[in-house]
Structures are given as structure tokens and as C-alpha cells.
Amino acid sequence: MITSSDISARVKEVQKRIAEAAVRSKRQPSEITILAVTKTQPVEVLRAAHEAGLRDFGENRVQEALEKIGALPTDIRWHLIGQLQTNKINKILHQFVLVHSVDSLQLAEALSARLGNGNQDILLEVNSSGEPSKAGVSPMEAIETAEKIERLPGLKMRGLMTVGPLTEDPGKQREAFKILKGLFDSARTKSWVPKNFSILSMGMSGDFETAIEEGSTLVRVGTAVFGPRA
Ligand SMILES: *Cc1c(COP(=O)(O)O)cnc(C)c1O
């Protein structure tokens, strides 16, 4: 298994690559948050990532996340990044600082209906590559859907999220990220968009540098920190 000194070294390496990509694009490294994607990783590995200074952790599956939340320090900010089924909504209430994977108006309505008097920060997931296997609303309908979601009680739209295309071609990756950044900028000119609509969640281990060059403010990094998943 990967040791805590391995993880600490890998975190430093990722931080260095983030800083370099930020500087290349005339941005401040501090504008970019690292979200450690911890799916399939055991609790001890997460503890090592916490010791290495990471505080934002992202999980894909609700059940797996809840088990880890109970076992780890309470200063961790948990993010839900995987597909959320409506029958799991009750379990996620008050557990996650941010749900990245709101991928339809229907899901947003179901979430809003169950929140009661509570609030939930969310991102709208956009299918920026158009790959049929990918979740998210199409770029064409993104702004309109975002406005409808923002009007639902309890949901706080904080920005947009995308999963880049399944390719190692940086040109294709860049194209998808440019689409999301364009939507983000255009949303921010609308009167209904809240002031803190400021999160652009894009970039994973294989494409986070390109994503940062295109304006990402949060990169979701799994294997670059933890090595290959079991
Ligand atoms: C697994 C996953 C990641 C992290 O992927 P890596 O390639 O391991 O960095 C990021 N975002 C989402 C939505 C994921 O499911």
C-alpha cells in the first residue's frame, strides 16, 4: 500500500504542477483548490492525505462517503462528485459542503423538495464534450437550466462542473474546458446569478494543467495523489 510519505510527496508534486500551470496562465496558485478524490481508497490513506494538509475530499458513492465521514477528522470538507440517485437524497442532506453532480433539473427539483428549511451548495454538471457516456446537461441548455435551478428553494448555485473528454489529446481537452469557461463567464453576466457563483470544477489527474490554463478554480485529483485505484 502507498505510504504517508509517498502521499505527502505526491501532494507536493501536484501542488507544484498546479502552481506552474497557474503562473503560465497569469493566475495565482491560491485561486485553485485541490479536491482529493478518495473513491475506493481506504480510510488510512485518507488520513495520510489529511496529514499532508488536504482538507477537501471528494467521493463518488454516497454510502462509501458516509462511512468515511464518520471515521475521519471533522475539519474535512466533503464533496459529492458522483452521480446522485433520487432515492439517496435523504442520506446526503447536511453531509456535503458541495454537490458537484447536479446533472438535471429533475434531480435539482427532487433535492430542493427534500431540503426543508436547509440549504445546499451545488454545481451544475455540464457535458462539455458531448460524449454520450457522460452525465450533465448539454452546453446549449446549461444557462437556462442553471437559472431554473437557482430559483428553486434551498439550492445555492456556486458554479459549474464538467468531466473532460476521455482522451489524452490536450487539444480536445482544452476545447471542452473552453466551452465550460465560456458558459461560466456568460452565466456570471446574468442578473439572477449570485455573487458567489465562483467555482469552476474542472480537471482531473490526466488533464488538470490544461483545465487550470482554461480557468479552473477546483481540480478533482485522485490517481495523481493516491496512485492507481484498486
Ligand atoms: C474519479 C473521478 C475523478 C478523479 O479521477 P483521477 O483521474 O483519478 O484524478 C474526478 N472527478 C470525478 C467525477 C471522478 O469520478
The ligand as a MOL file (V3000), in Angstrom:
LIG
                    3D

  0  0  0     0  0            999 V3000
M  V30 BEGIN CTAB
M  V30 COUNTS 15 15 0 0 0
M  V30 BEGIN ATOM
M  V30 1 C -12.7310 9.5150 -10.1980 0
M  V30 2 C -13.0790 10.9200 -10.5150 0
M  V30 3 C -12.0980 11.9320 -10.5140 0
M  V30 4 C -10.6230 11.6860 -10.2680 0
M  V30 5 O -10.0380 10.9490 -11.3030 0
M  V30 6 P -8.4570 10.7660 -11.4170 0
M  V30 7 O -8.2580 10.5220 -12.8530 0
M  V30 8 O -8.1150 9.6160 -10.5580 0
M  V30 9 O -7.8180 12.0220 -10.9480 0
M  V30 10 C -12.5200 13.2450 -10.7350 0
M  V30 11 N -13.8110 13.5370 -10.9620 0
M  V30 12 C -14.7690 12.5900 -10.9810 0
M  V30 13 C -16.1870 12.9870 -11.2440 0
M  V30 14 C -14.4290 11.2580 -10.7730 0
M  V30 15 O -15.3880 10.3210 -10.8170 0
M  V30 END ATOM
M  V30 BEGIN BOND
M  V30 1 1 1 2
M  V30 2 1 2 3
M  V30 3 2 2 14
M  V30 4 1 3 4
M  V30 5 2 3 10
M  V30 6 1 4 5
M  V30 7 1 5 6
M  V30 8 2 6 7
M  V30 9 1 6 8
M  V30 10 1 6 9
M  V30 11 1 10 11
M  V30 12 2 11 12
M  V30 13 1 12 13
M  V30 14 1 12 14
M  V30 15 1 14 15
M  V30 END BOND
M  V30 END CTAB
M  END
